[in-house]
Amino acid sequence: MGTNDSLSAAELDDLDRRHLVRSMQRGYIKDRVIITRGRGATVWDAEGNEYLDAAGGGVWHSPIGHGRPELAAVAAEQIQQIEFFTSLLEFSNDKAIRLAARIAGLAPEGLNRVFFSSGGSEAVETAIKAARLFHVRRGEPERTWVLSRHYSFHGATYGSGTATGLPQMQHGVGPNLPHFEKLTPPYPYRAEMYGGAGVTDFCVDELEQTIERIGAGNIAAMIGEPVMAGGGVVAPPEDYWPRIQEVLDRHGILLVADEVVTAFGRLGTWFESPRRGMRPDMITMAKGIAGGYAPLGATVMTDEIADTIIGEEGFFHGYTFQGHPVACALGLETVEIIEREGLLERAREIESELREGLAGLAGLPVVGDVRVEGTLAAVELVSDREHKVPIDWGVGEAVAFEIRTRHGVIARPYGHNLVLAPPLVTSSEDVARACRAVTDVVTRLSPDGKIAP
């Protein structure tokens, strides 16, 4: 079947059900919303229904909004020049080179080398391999262990999926990769996890004990998000990353900052790791790197790591579409738009607007916590507020469904958290609209999971 723009919504729905396997798909979800176009922070489905995209393309994405004609022009121009040629061995292309240099100029000092990929999972996969190979080339082949944290999300491939701290990612698809250890995350709302100790004190002590048990000489790296997005927009105490960093440095363990969500403006910074006290040896990124207009990810690393893993033997690793010229051209334009339109500053304004707009949720029987970091927000839903019992995942999905169908606002259910991640171009009026929609539905939600009419 060729391209056919005249298909009806019903025909598209039928084809979706018969042929398409979607991300995180679950059989009990019978609803279909087929998005066909977008402009700014607004999208439309195949039936012509209009929605406010308050979830960044649904996956913490789309920082510069949808349907920008200047991005279409950049893509068309690049396709006419050269749509693709490999970045294998001696080959590269001008757009990949320029974007790598641009990223190096924005990244924390010392992170000068860029390995492109097609998305976040591949970027993390690259970092895991690079960390292990780095130690092998330096004469420490026993350094194979990778530390991550519970509730983290690092991707869905075997390496990145094993690092992910959500058990659903590993269930039924094992055996997963060996030599991965998960630590307790800094999660101030759930202070009971720490047995009366301070959050950072507990986490640092656990890290020290884990290193002693596994052996410092057996650990390659630790990977962590500056702010845990998938865990529910969980920000660590201010002293957490500086103290974790000191322990890792003392034991020669590399730090990989997973900034797939947090980089490129989401929190009002190009990169969030320095502000949180991290001094990463590598940073992984994706999501907003090309504005959402093409699949693109990257792993940024120090010269020392890059030179060591390349060496004479080389880094026998890569992806077909690595450094794709069209994606990289779109990445260059995305950087220009973020700078030209002051979107880092706008992200910090959105942060204040989200805090104000969601403040009324605090104290509701079904709300355990409300967290806002930059343009990321999470409402943690509970069935028992006193004992902090997470609400059933299906209830979170029902809440998001009600927000969409009643208010025309797309929010994201993420386990028992309801999350928002509006594009950085979202107006103040639309941020307020999204907050009102969330507040209306959550206010009507009861601890037994029912939503009042």
N, C-alpha and C positions, 0 to 999 in steps of 0.2 A: 504494500500500500504506500503510495506516495504522499507528499505533503498535501493536506487538505484543510484549509482554514474555515471551511464551511460546515464542519462537523458541529452538530448541536451539543448542548450540555449533556443531554441524555446519552448520546452516542459516545461522547468522551468518557462519561461515567462507566458505561458498559465496557469500553476498551480498557480502562484503568483496571477494573475488576478482573478482567480476563487475562491481562498481559503484564501489568506493572507490579513489581515488588518494591514497596516503598521503605524508606528508612524507619527503623524501629517499629515496623508494622506488627500489629496484634490483631488476631482474628475477630475479637469482639468489637473492634471499632468499625462500625458499618458506614459511618458518615464519610462523604467525600467532598472536599472543597478544592476545585480545580482552578487555580489562579492562572489567568491568561494575560494580564497586563498590569502595569503599575506606573505611578508617577509620584515622585517625592516620597511621602510616608503613607500613601494611599495605594491600595491594590484592588483589583476587580476579579471576580470569578467568572466562569463560563456562562453563568446565568445572568450576569450583569450586576450582581450584588457588590456593593462598595464596602470596603473595610479599611479601618485605620490599622496599619501595621505597627503595633506596639511591641513587636517581638524581634525586630531586625531580620526580616525574611524568615522568621520562625526559629532561627538558630544563632542568635547573638550577632547578627550579620548586618550587611547593607548600611554602612555608616554614612554614605553620601546620598542615600535614597535611591528610588527606582526610576528607570526610564529616562535617564539623562541623555539628551541628544549629543552632548559633547563626547560622551563615552562611545556612543554609536559611531560618531565620526572618527574617533581614534581607532576603533576596531576596524572600520572599513578601510581606512588609509593603510593600516598595517597589513591587512589581508592582501591589499593590492601590491604592497612591497614584497612581503614574504610571509605566508601564513604560518609556516613551520619548517624548521630544519633542526636536526638533532643537536644536542649539547654534549654528545659523546666524544671522548678522547680529545682530539685537537680542535673540535668545532665548538663555536658558541655563536651568539648573535648580538647585535648592537643594543637591543632593548634589554636583554638580560644583563648585559654588562652595566648599562646605565642604571638600571634599577638596583642592582647589587651595590653599586657605589652610593646610590641615594640612601639605601637602607643602612649601609655602614656609617654614613654621615649622621643618621638619626639615632643609631643604636648607642648604648652605653660605651664609654671609652674602652678600646681594646678589642671590641668585637667587630672585626673588619672583613670577615670572609663569609660568603653566603652560598648555601647549597639549596637550590630551588626544588620544589616538589609540586604535587597537584593539590595538596590540602594538609590539614592539621595532623591526621593520622600518619601520613607519610613523613611529615616533618619530625614528629616524635620518633618514628621508626628510625629515621636517619640519625637522630641524636643518640639513641640507644646503641646503635651499631658503632657510631663514631667514638662514643665514650669507651666502649669495650676495646675497640681496635687501638685507640690511643694508648691505653695501658699495655696492650700486647707489644706494640712497637717500642715502648719504653722499657721493655724487659720485665713487665709484671703481668703475665698472662692469667694469673689466678684472680685478678680483679675483674670479676664477672657480675657480681651482685648489683642490683639496681633497687634503690629505696624509693617508694612513693607513699601516698597517704590514702587512707580510707576516705570515701566520699569524693575523691578526685575524679576528673574525667580527662583522659589523655588520648583517646582515640579508640578505634574499633578493629584495627589490624591485630595480628597475634602479639607483636611486641607492645604496641601502644595499648592494646586491649588488656593485656596482662598487667600493665602498669596502672590501668584505670581502677579506681577504688570502689566500683559498684559491682557487687557480685553477679548481677544479671548479665554483665558483659562476658563473664567467664563460664556461666552455667551451661552445661551440656555440650560444650565445644572443645573440651579438654582432650588430651593434656595440654595445658597452657605452658608458656615458656618457664623454664626453671630459673632459680636464683633471683626471684623478685620478693621483696619484703615490704609490707605495708605498715605504716606508722599511724598513730592517732593524730588526727588533724587538730589545728587550733580552732575551736568551735565554741566561742564564749557563751552562746545561748545554752549549750548543753554542758554546763559546768560539772554536772554529776559524773561525767566521764573521767574527771581528774581526781576523784577521791579526796576532795578538800584542798588539793594543791593548786597553786596558780597555773593558769593555762600554759604559759611559756615554760615555767619551771618543770611541769610534768612532761611536756613534749621534748625539751632538751635532755632531761634525765632519761627518757625512753630512748632517744636517739643514741645517747652515750652507751646505754646498756645493750642496744641492738648492735652497735659497732663492736662492742667487746665480745658479744656472743658470736657474731659472724666472723669477726676479725677484720680490722681496718684494711689489712692488705688484701682482702678478698672483695672489697666493695669498689665498684667503678664510679657510680654516680648516684645522686639523688635528684629526682625530678619533682617540681612543685609549681603550682600556679601562685602568682603573687596574691590574687584573690580567687578563691575557689568558686568558679561560676556554676558548674554543674552540681556542686554540693549545696547550692542555694545562696550564691553571692555572699560567701562567708569570708570576711576579712580577718586577718590575724591581729593580735595585739601588736603595738608598735615595736616591742622588743623581740618579737618572735623571729623574724628572718635574720636580723643582725646576730642573734645568739646562735641560731642554727648554722649560719654561715661560718661563724668562728669555729664551731666543732668540725664542720666539713673541711675547712682549710687546714686545721690542725692534723687531720688524718689523711690528707691528700685525696679527698673524695671530690669529684667534680660536681658542680651544681648546674642543672638544666632548668631554666625558667620557662615554663610552659605559658606563653603569652598568646596562644592561638585566639583566645577571646579578648584578653585585656589590651593587646597592642593596637596601634593605629587609631587611637582617639577614644576608645570606649570609656576610659576612665579620665579623660581629659589630658592624657599624656601620650606621647608617641610610644613609649615603653614604660610599663608600670613598675618593673622590678627594681630599678634604682630607688624609687620613692619609698619602697617597702623595705629597703635595707639589704637587698640581694646584690651580690656581685657575681652574676652567672658566668660560667665558662661557655655556655651555649644558650641561645634563646630560640624557641620554636614559635612560629606565627603562621597565620592563615586568615580565615574569616574576612576581615576588612582590608586585607593587603591589596586586593584589586577591586575594592568596592563592592564585591559580590558579582561583578560583571563577567568573571571567568574564574574557573578553578585555579587557585594558586596558593602555595604554601612555601615556607622557607625555614631553614635552620641556619642561624647566624652563629659563628664560632670565632674563637681567638685565632690569631696567626699560628700560635704554637700548636693548637689542635689540628688545624688544617694542614700545616706543613708536615706534622708527624704522621697523619693518616694517609696523606698522599705519598710522600716519600718516593723511593724508587719502585717499590712494589705496587703502589697505587691503592685507591679506595675502590674496590670492586663492588660498586653499588651505584644505583641510579634508576631513573624512571623515564619512560618513553617521552613524556611531555614535559620533562624538566626544563625550566627556562623557556617555556613556550613564548614566542615573540609577541603574539597578540595579548596574552595574559600579562606579560611584563610591560607592554605599552600601556595597557589599562592601569597597571600598578603605578606607573609614572604619573599618569594623569590624576589618579586618585590622590596621590601625595600633593600634587599641585592644588587640587580642589580643597583638600583639608586645610592647607596653608592659606590659600586665597580667600576662603570664606570664613576663616577663623573658627573652624569647627572644634578645635581643642577647647577654646573658650566657651563655645556653645554647649559642649558636653558638661562643663562645670555648672553652667546655668541650668541645664536639664536636671542635674543632680539635686539642686536646691528645689526645683519645681516638683520633682518626684517625692522628695522628703515631705514637702508641704502637702502635696496632694494625697499621700498615703497615710499621713499622720493620724487620721481619724480611725484607722483600723486597729490601732493599739488598744488593747483591753477587751476586744471582742472575744467571746467564748471560744471561737474556732481559730483565733490568731495567736500563735505562740510568739512570733517575732516578725518585725518588719526591718529589712536591711536594704540600704541603698548605697551603692558605690559607683560614682560617675553616672553613666546612663544605664547601669544595671540595677534592677530592683528585684527583691524576692519577698513574698509573703509566705511565711511558714505556717501551714495549716495543720491544726491538731484536733483530735477528737476529745482530748482531755487536757485542758490547759494547765491544771495543777501539776499533773505528772508528765506533761510534754509528750503525750502519745501521738505520733505522726498519724495524720488522717490517711485513709486508704487511697492508693494511687488513682483508683477509678473515680473517686470523689473529686480529686484535683482536675481530672480530665473533664468531668461533668461541669465543674465551675468554669473552666476555660470555654467549654461549649456554650454555656449560658451567656457568658460575656460576649462571645462572638455573635450568637443568634439574636440576642436582645439588644445589644448596643453597637454591633458592627465593629467591634474592636478585637483584634487578634492578640491574645496573651498566650504564654507558653506554660503548659503544665509540665513540671519536672519533678517526678516523684510526688512527694507531698508538698512541694513548693510551687507556688504560682509565680512566674517570673516575667519581667518586662525588660526589653532592650530596644527602645525606640531608636530609629536612625538619628544621627546627629543633626540632621536637617529638620527634625520634627519641630513644629511651632509650639509656642507656649500654650496656645489654645488646645492643640491636640494632645499635648502631655496632660493637661487638666482633664480633657475628655476621657483619656485612658484611665486616669486615676479615679474619676467618678464612676466609670463602668465597673472597675474592680471593686470599689467600695460598695456599690449597690449590690452586687451579687454576693460578695463575701458577707455583707451584713445580713443577707437573707439565708445564709447557710447555717444550719444547726449542727451540733456535734455528732448527731447520728448520720450525717452525710446528706440530709435532705435539704433541698433549696426551696424556700417558700415562694409562692407565686408573687 
